[in-house]
């Protein structure tokens, strides 16, 4: 119970939510910049092991290393930022069930990080665990999209309540 109170107190502050929101946006666009500069497509949304192996076979050594570095930096920070943002919004705008609605955002963090480990191992030719991505990537996507949907519903309900309080 104490962990829940501490989590709620930290993640629901307005400043914290703004920082997480801006950080998530910056990191989201950072993926686009990095992939265009080094000329590769992030493999985060690809779950087919065969397709992944084909993409990796077509990447240069520089592209693989650049992708690995981006996965170890951007793709560590992004799920932490986005997951905490989604959890914080759920906790803030859904006081009664927020702890349950925060779970998708919170569970997305370790799931995405585990996917990143699989990718770095493949990108560095250390180990081929790409068959696991057939499970991990869709689970990660469902968790992140669920967290996003919950956050959007939370913000929308908050905005609606504000408009109802001040209709003019």
C-alpha positions in Angstrom: 0.0 0.0 0.0 2.9 2.4 0.8 4.4 1.7 -2.7 1.1 2.7 -4.3 0.9 5.9 -2.3 4.5 6.8 -3.2 4.0 6.0 -6.8 0.8 8.0 -7.0 2.4 11.0 -5.3 5.5 11.0 -7.5 3.8 10.3 -10.9 0.7 12.4 -10.6 2.4 15.8 -10.1 1.7 18.2 -12.9 5.4 19.0 -13.3 6.3 15.3 -13.5 3.6 14.7 -16.1 4.7 17.6 -18.2 8.4 16.5 -18.0 7.4 12.9 -19.0 5.2 14.2 -21.8 7.9 16.4 -23.3 10.6 13.8 -22.8 8.4 11.1 -24.5 7.8 13.4 -27.5 11.5 14.3 -27.9 12.5 10.7 -27.7 9.8 9.7 -30.2 11.1 12.2 -32.7 14.7 11.3 -31.8 14.0 7.8 -33.3 13.1 9.4 -36.6 16.2 11.6 -36.7 18.6 8.8 -35.7 17.2 6.4 -38.3 17.3 8.9 -41.1 20.8 10.0 -40.3 22.2 6.5 -40.2 19.9 5.2 -42.9 18.2 2.3 -41.1 14.7 1.3 -40.0 14.2 0.5 -36.4 13.3 -3.1 -35.9 11.2 -2.5 -32.8 7.8 -2.9 -34.5 8.8 -6.0 -36.4 7.9 -9.3 -34.8 8.5 -11.8 -37.7 11.8 -13.6 -37.0 12.3 -14.3 -40.7 11.7 -10.7 -41.7 14.1 -9.5 -38.9 16.8 -11.9 -40.1 16.4 -10.6 -43.6 16.6 -7.0 -42.5 19.7 -7.6 -40.4 21.4 -9.4 -43.2 20.9 -6.3 -45.4 22.3 -3.9 -42.8 25.9 -2.6 -42.9 28.1 -3.0 -39.9 27.7 0.8 -39.2 24.0 0.6 -39.4 23.9 -2.4 -37.0 26.2 -0.6 -34.5 24.2 2.7 -34.8 20.9 0.8 -34.3 22.4 -1.0 -31.3 23.5 2.3 -29.7 20.1 3.8 -30.4 18.5 0.8 -28.8 20.7 1.1 -25.7 20.0 4.8 -25.3 16.8 6.1 -26.9 15.0 2.8 -26.7 15.8 2.5 -23.0 14.7 6.0 -22.2 11.6 6.0 -24.3 9.7 3.1 -22.7 10.6 4.4 -19.3 9.3 7.9 -20.1 6.2 6.8 -22.0 5.4 4.0 -19.5 5.7 6.3 -16.5 3.7 9.0 -18.4 0.8 6.6 -19.1 0.9 5.2 -15.6 1.0 8.7 -14.1 -2.0 9.9 -16.2 -4.0 6.8 -15.2 -3.2 7.3 -11.5 -4.1 11.0 -11.7 -7.3 10.9 -13.7 -8.7 7.6 -12.5 -8.4 7.8 -8.7 -10.5 4.7 -7.9 -9.0 2.3 -10.5 -5.8 4.1 -11.4 -3.5 1.5 -10.0 -5.0 -1.1 -12.3 -5.1 1.2 -15.3 -1.5 2.1 -14.7 -0.4 -1.5 -15.2 -0.2 -1.5 -19.0 2.2 1.5 -18.9 4.2 0.1 -16.1 4.4 -3.4 -17.7 5.4 -1.9 -21.0 8.7 -0.8 -19.5 10.3 -4.2 -18.7 8.7 -5.7 -21.8 10.2 -3.1 -24.1 13.6 -3.3 -22.3 13.6 -7.1 -22.8 12.8 -6.7 -26.5 15.8 -4.2 -26.6 18.1 -6.9 -25.2 17.0 -9.3 -27.8 17.6 -6.7 -30.5 21.1 -5.7 -29.2 22.1 -9.3 -29.1 21.0 -9.8 -32.7 22.5 -6.5 -33.9 25.9 -7.3 -32.4 25.8 -10.9 -33.7 26.1 -12.1 -30.1 22.9 -14.3 -30.0 19.9 -14.9 -32.2 16.9 -14.8 -29.9 14.7 -13.3 -32.6 12.1 -16.0 -32.3 11.1 -14.5 -28.9 10.3 -11.2 -30.7 7.3 -13.0 -32.3 5.8 -12.9 -28.7 7.5 -10.0 -27.0 6.9 -7.3 -29.7 3.1 -7.8 -30.0 2.8 -7.9 -26.2 4.8 -4.7 -25.9 2.7 -3.0 -28.6 -0.6 -4.0 -26.8 0.8 -2.7 -23.5 2.0 0.6 -25.0 -1.2 1.2 -27.0 -3.4 0.3 -24.1 -1.4 2.7 -21.9 -1.8 5.4 -24.6 -5.5 4.8 -24.9 -6.0 5.0 -21.1 -4.0 8.2 -21.1 -6.0 9.8 -23.9 -9.3 8.8 -22.2 -8.0 10.3 -18.9 -7.0 13.6 -20.6 -10.3 13.7 -22.5 -12.4 13.1 -19.4 -10.4 15.8 -17.6 -10.9 18.3 -20.4 -14.6 17.5 -20.6 -14.9 18.1 -16.9 -13.1 21.5 -17.2 -15.4 22.5 -20.1 -18.5 21.6 -18.0 -17.2 23.6 -15.1 -16.5 26.7 -17.3 -18.9 26.5 -20.2 -18.4 30.1 -21.3 
